[in-house]
Amino acid sequence: MELQIKIIGGLFILLAFLHVFFPKYFNWKQELGSLSLINRQMMYVHMFFIAFGVFLLGLLCLTSSEALLDTAFGKRISLGLGIFWAVRLYVQLFVYSPTLWKGRAFETMVHILFCLFWAYVSTIFLLGYLTPL
């Protein structure tokens, strides 16, 4: 299980760095052009802090996987992370409109990949919580 947490940590760090490409891929310069300055800047700032949080979570998983699994406090953190990523999976499945990915090969692949990723992450953290000390 410790190896799985470390793998997740590495994947989180990769995901954090992928956020660098979001503004160009989602065409934010044009799409956000009609927003007020505060709303436009909030999009960039929030994206930065989401990426930064995912990066730090990745570091936590890489450097403290044993503590996440073998201490009462770590298990509580694992439970919270398991619930958080399970909710993220729910959003992926039931909040995003299927019209965003259906009939589009790349977007469908990304949708499926993230469904599998969120399911994997939430399962590992919840199993980490449930594993006896």
C-alpha positions in Angstrom: 0.0 0.0 0.0 2.9 2.3 0.7 4.1 1.9 -2.8 0.6 2.9 -4.1 0.7 6.1 -2.1 4.1 7.0 -3.5 2.9 6.3 -7.1 -0.1 8.6 -6.4 2.4 11.2 -5.1 4.4 11.1 -8.3 1.2 11.3 -10.4 0.0 14.3 -8.4 3.2 16.1 -9.0 2.9 15.4 -12.7 -0.7 16.6 -12.7 0.3 19.8 -10.9 2.9 20.6 -13.6 0.3 19.8 -16.4 -1.7 22.8 -15.1 0.9 25.0 -16.9 -0.7 24.0 -20.2 -4.3 24.7 -19.1 -4.5 28.4 -20.2 -3.4 27.6 -23.7 -5.4 24.4 -24.1 -8.6 25.9 -22.8 -7.9 29.1 -24.8 -8.2 31.3 -21.7 -6.8 34.4 -23.4 -9.9 34.5 -25.7 -12.4 32.7 -23.4 -11.7 34.9 -20.4 -11.2 38.1 -22.4 -14.8 39.3 -21.7 -14.5 38.9 -17.9 -13.6 41.7 -15.6 -10.0 41.9 -14.5 -10.8 40.5 -11.0 -12.6 37.5 -12.4 -9.9 36.8 -15.0 -7.2 37.1 -12.4 -9.1 34.9 -10.0 -9.2 32.1 -12.6 -5.4 32.2 -12.9 -4.8 32.6 -9.2 -7.2 29.7 -8.3 -5.6 27.5 -10.9 -2.2 28.2 -9.5 -3.2 27.4 -6.0 -5.0 24.2 -7.1 -1.8 23.1 -8.9 0.3 24.1 -5.9 -2.0 22.2 -3.5 -1.9 19.1 -5.7 2.0 19.5 -5.9 2.2 19.7 -2.1 -0.1 16.7 -1.7 2.2 14.8 -4.1 5.2 15.7 -1.9 3.3 14.6 1.2 2.5 11.2 -0.4 6.1 10.7 -1.6 7.7 11.7 1.7 5.2 10.6 4.3 3.4 7.5 2.8 4.4 5.4 5.9 2.9 8.0 8.3 -0.3 8.2 6.2 -0.8 4.5 6.7 0.8 3.8 10.1 -0.4 6.6 12.4 -3.9 7.5 13.7 -3.4 11.1 12.4 -2.2 9.8 9.0 -5.2 7.5 8.8 -7.5 10.5 9.4 -5.7 12.4 6.6 -6.1 9.4 4.4 -9.8 9.2 5.1 -10.2 12.9 4.3 -8.3 12.5 1.1 -10.3 9.4 0.1 -13.5 11.3 0.6 -12.2 14.3 -1.3 -11.1 12.3 -4.3 -14.3 10.2 -4.3 -16.3 13.5 -4.5 -14.0 14.5 -7.3 -14.9 11.2 -9.1 -18.6 12.0 -8.6 -18.1 15.4 -10.2 -16.2 13.8 -13.1 -19.1 11.4 -13.7 -22.2 13.4 -12.9 -21.4 17.2 -13.0 -19.5 17.7 -16.2 -21.7 17.5 -19.2 -21.1 14.5 -21.5 -21.3 16.9 -24.4 -17.8 18.1 -23.4 -16.2 14.7 -24.3 -18.7 12.5 -26.2 -17.7 12.2 -29.9 -14.3 13.7 -29.3 -11.5 11.1 -29.2 -9.0 13.0 -27.1 -11.5 14.4 -24.6 -13.2 11.0 -24.2 -9.8 9.4 -23.5 -9.0 12.1 -20.9 -12.4 11.7 -19.3 -12.0 7.9 -19.0 -8.4 8.3 -17.8 -9.4 10.8 -15.0 -12.4 8.6 -14.0 -10.0 5.7 -13.5 -7.4 8.0 -11.8 -9.9 9.4 -9.3 -11.3 6.0 -8.6 -7.8 4.6 -8.0 -6.8 7.5 -5.8 -9.9 7.5 -3.6 -9.8 3.7 -3.3 -6.2 3.6 -2.2 -6.7 6.4 0.4 -9.8 4.8 1.8 -8.2 1.4 1.9 -5.2 3.0 3.7 -7.6 4.4 6.2 -9.3 1.0 6.7 -6.1 -1.0 7.1 -5.5 -1.7 10.8 -2.6 0.0 12.5 
